[in-house]
Amino acid sequence: MQITDRFNAEHQVFLQQLNRLEYAVTQEDASPAMGQSMVQVIAIAVERHAAVEETTLFPALAHYLGQGVGPLAVMELEHQAIRRTLARIVDGRGTLHADVAHFVTVLRDHIAKEDGVLFPLARRLLGEEELERLQRDAVGANPCM
């Protein structure tokens, strides 16, 4: 399995979770605590996913694309924005419905960019063998993955 295939599969799970979250917080009887709990579950998975991207795929692509510029810089900035939005929701510092709507939009857009631009670029630049090695290394570094 290539690491990009793994990331694509995780993205599909995130998109399903976002649909459920979006539905749950728009219900009349939705409580802020319930919405925050749902976000916390998603946040753990999204953070782990982003950390693996940042320690495996991004460094491998930086060799070809440069560090801190271009598509990698955009992805890293978006990871930071996602983390800030998640922290705001989990901490209860904002308006749950508006913050969740923003988070859902930002994460969906981010996933679309990775799936539609970054991962095809990675397949072209790194090739199947390297992407498989990155997946093996990621699993070896954390056997629970």
Secondary structure, 3 states (H helix, E strand, C coil): CCHHHHHHHHHHHHHHHHHHHHHHHCCCCCCHHHHHHHHHHHHHHHHHHHHHHHHHHHHHHHHHHCCCCHHHHHHHHHHHHHHHHHHHHHHCCCCHHHHHHHHHHHHHHHHHHHHHHHHHHHHHHHHHHHHHHHHHHHHHHCCCC
